[in-house]
Amino acid sequence: MKNLVVLSDRLDAFVERIGKLSSWLIFILVLMVAGDVLFRYFFHISSIAEQELQWHILAAIAMFGSAFTFQQKEHVRVDLFYHHYSERVKQMMDILIPLFIIIPFSIFIIYLSSDYVMQSYHNGEVSPDPGGLPYRYLVKSLIPIGFILIFVQALAVLFKAISRVVGEK
């Protein structure tokens, strides 16, 4: 069981680093939006590519931040019921939910979105807007990457819950 805890801690550390990266992306996005507003209203200069980049960064924040949010136990959960359960029931839920819901759903989304990304890559998809960004597959690749991170965090939660349940016996 000690190996499960060590592996879980390593997975948590990886997701935490990605979460910190996401927080830096928020800072960058705020600077970009402020700069865009200043340039647009004071200098009457605007860039479609920069505005699209803002949306791409926002997508990265959402996809990277979701696994970190899950790790910090700030994700959406039916806390109305969860906090009333005994510790034993909570531990069993921490095993069953990742095992039967989060991990299979993540694998399903990774599988589907990988084809979506590859199709965009093979078609050489670019922004439909004049002056927009090329390489649309890069932003689309955030979908499988985000769900890989959720998968990794679900494994960490699962391993910790298993080690707690087995360690109590």
C-alpha positions as CSV (number, residue, x, y, z in Angstrom):
1,M,0.0,0.0,0.0
2,K,2.9,2.3,0.6
3,N,3.7,2.1,-3.1
4,L,0.2,3.3,-3.9
5,V,0.6,6.3,-1.6
6,V,3.9,7.2,-3.1
7,L,2.5,6.9,-6.6
8,S,-0.5,9.0,-5.6
9,D,1.7,11.7,-4.1
10,R,3.7,11.8,-7.4
11,L,0.6,12.1,-9.5
12,D,-0.7,14.8,-7.1
13,A,2.6,16.7,-7.4
14,F,2.4,16.6,-11.2
15,V,-1.2,17.9,-11.3
16,E,-0.3,20.6,-8.8
17,R,2.5,21.8,-11.1
18,I,0.1,22.0,-13.9
19,G,-2.4,23.9,-11.7
20,K,0.3,26.4,-10.9
21,L,1.0,26.8,-14.6
22,S,-2.7,27.5,-15.0
23,S,-2.5,30.3,-12.5
24,W,0.3,31.9,-14.5
25,L,-1.8,31.6,-17.6
26,I,-4.5,33.6,-15.7
27,F,-2.0,36.4,-15.1
28,I,-1.0,36.4,-18.7
29,L,-4.6,36.5,-19.9
30,V,-5.4,39.4,-17.6
31,L,-2.4,41.3,-19.1
32,M,-3.4,40.5,-22.6
33,V,-7.1,41.5,-22.1
34,A,-6.0,44.8,-20.5
35,G,-3.5,45.5,-23.3
36,D,-6.2,44.7,-25.9
37,V,-8.6,47.1,-24.3
38,L,-6.0,49.9,-24.0
39,F,-4.9,49.5,-27.6
40,R,-8.4,49.2,-29.0
41,Y,-9.8,52.3,-27.2
42,F,-6.8,54.6,-27.0
43,F,-5.0,53.7,-30.3
44,H,-7.8,52.1,-32.3
45,I,-5.6,49.1,-32.9
46,S,-7.0,45.6,-32.7
47,S,-5.7,42.1,-33.6
48,I,-7.9,39.1,-34.4
49,A,-5.0,36.8,-33.7
50,E,-4.5,38.3,-30.3
51,Q,-8.2,38.0,-29.4
52,E,-8.1,34.3,-30.6
53,L,-5.0,33.7,-28.5
54,Q,-6.9,35.0,-25.5
55,W,-9.6,32.4,-26.1
56,H,-7.0,29.7,-26.5
57,I,-5.4,30.7,-23.2
58,L,-8.8,30.6,-21.6
59,A,-9.3,27.1,-22.9
60,A,-5.9,26.0,-21.5
61,I,-6.8,27.5,-18.1
62,A,-10.1,25.6,-18.0
63,M,-8.6,22.3,-19.1
64,F,-5.5,22.5,-16.9
65,G,-7.4,24.0,-14.0
66,S,-10.1,21.3,-13.9
67,A,-7.7,18.6,-12.7
68,F,-6.2,20.9,-10.1
69,T,-9.7,21.9,-8.9
70,F,-10.5,18.2,-8.6
71,Q,-7.3,17.7,-6.6
72,Q,-8.1,20.5,-4.2
73,K,-11.6,19.1,-3.6
74,E,-13.2,22.2,-5.1
75,H,-14.9,20.3,-7.9
76,V,-18.7,20.0,-8.2
77,R,-19.9,17.2,-6.0
78,V,-23.2,16.6,-4.4
79,D,-21.9,17.9,-1.0
80,L,-25.5,18.3,0.1
81,F,-25.4,14.5,0.6
82,Y,-21.7,13.8,0.8
83,H,-20.9,15.7,4.1
84,H,-23.7,13.7,5.9
85,Y,-22.2,10.3,5.1
86,S,-19.9,8.4,7.4
87,E,-16.2,8.3,6.8
88,R,-16.5,4.8,5.6
89,V,-19.1,5.7,3.0
90,K,-17.1,8.7,1.8
91,Q,-14.1,6.4,1.4
92,M,-16.1,3.9,-0.6
93,M,-17.4,6.8,-2.8
94,D,-13.9,8.0,-3.3
95,I,-13.1,4.5,-4.7
96,L,-16.3,3.9,-6.7
97,I,-16.7,7.3,-8.3
98,P,-13.2,7.5,-9.9
99,L,-13.3,3.9,-10.8
100,F,-16.7,3.7,-12.5
101,I,-17.4,7.3,-13.5
102,I,-14.4,9.6,-13.8
103,I,-11.8,7.2,-15.3
104,P,-14.1,5.6,-17.9
105,F,-15.6,9.0,-18.9
106,S,-12.1,10.5,-19.2
107,I,-10.9,7.6,-21.4
108,F,-14.0,8.0,-23.6
109,I,-13.4,11.7,-24.0
110,I,-9.7,11.2,-24.7
111,Y,-10.5,8.6,-27.3
112,L,-13.2,10.8,-29.1
113,S,-11.3,14.0,-28.9
114,S,-8.0,12.5,-30.2
115,D,-9.8,11.8,-33.5
116,Y,-11.1,15.3,-33.5
117,V,-7.6,16.8,-33.0
118,M,-6.1,14.5,-35.6
119,Q,-8.7,15.4,-38.2
120,S,-8.0,19.1,-37.6
121,Y,-4.3,18.4,-37.9
122,H,-4.6,16.4,-41.2
123,N,-6.9,19.0,-42.7
124,G,-4.6,21.8,-41.8
125,E,-7.4,23.6,-40.1
126,V,-6.9,27.3,-39.5
127,S,-9.0,30.1,-38.0
128,P,-12.0,31.0,-40.3
129,D,-11.4,34.7,-39.5
130,P,-9.1,36.8,-41.6
131,G,-5.9,37.5,-39.6
132,G,-6.7,34.6,-37.2
133,L,-4.4,32.0,-35.8
134,P,-3.2,29.0,-37.8
135,Y,-2.8,25.5,-36.4
136,R,-6.3,25.1,-34.9
137,Y,-5.4,21.6,-33.8
138,L,-3.2,23.0,-31.1
139,V,-6.2,24.5,-29.2
140,K,-8.3,21.4,-29.9
141,S,-5.5,19.3,-28.4
142,L,-6.3,20.9,-25.0
143,I,-9.3,18.7,-24.8
144,P,-7.5,15.3,-24.6
145,I,-4.7,16.8,-22.6
146,G,-7.2,18.2,-20.0
147,F,-8.9,14.8,-19.7
148,I,-5.6,13.0,-19.4
149,L,-4.9,15.3,-16.4
150,I,-8.3,14.5,-15.0
151,F,-7.6,10.8,-15.5
152,V,-4.3,11.2,-13.7
153,Q,-5.9,13.0,-10.8
154,A,-8.7,10.4,-10.6
155,L,-6.0,7.7,-10.3
156,A,-4.4,9.6,-7.5
157,V,-7.7,9.9,-5.7
158,L,-8.4,6.2,-6.3
159,F,-5.0,5.1,-5.0
160,K,-5.3,7.2,-1.9
161,A,-8.8,5.9,-1.1
162,I,-7.8,2.3,-1.6
163,S,-4.7,2.7,0.6
164,R,-7.0,4.3,3.3
165,V,-9.5,1.5,3.2
166,V,-7.0,-1.3,3.1
167,G,-4.9,0.4,5.7
168,E,-7.8,0.5,8.2
169,K,-8.2,-3.3,8.2
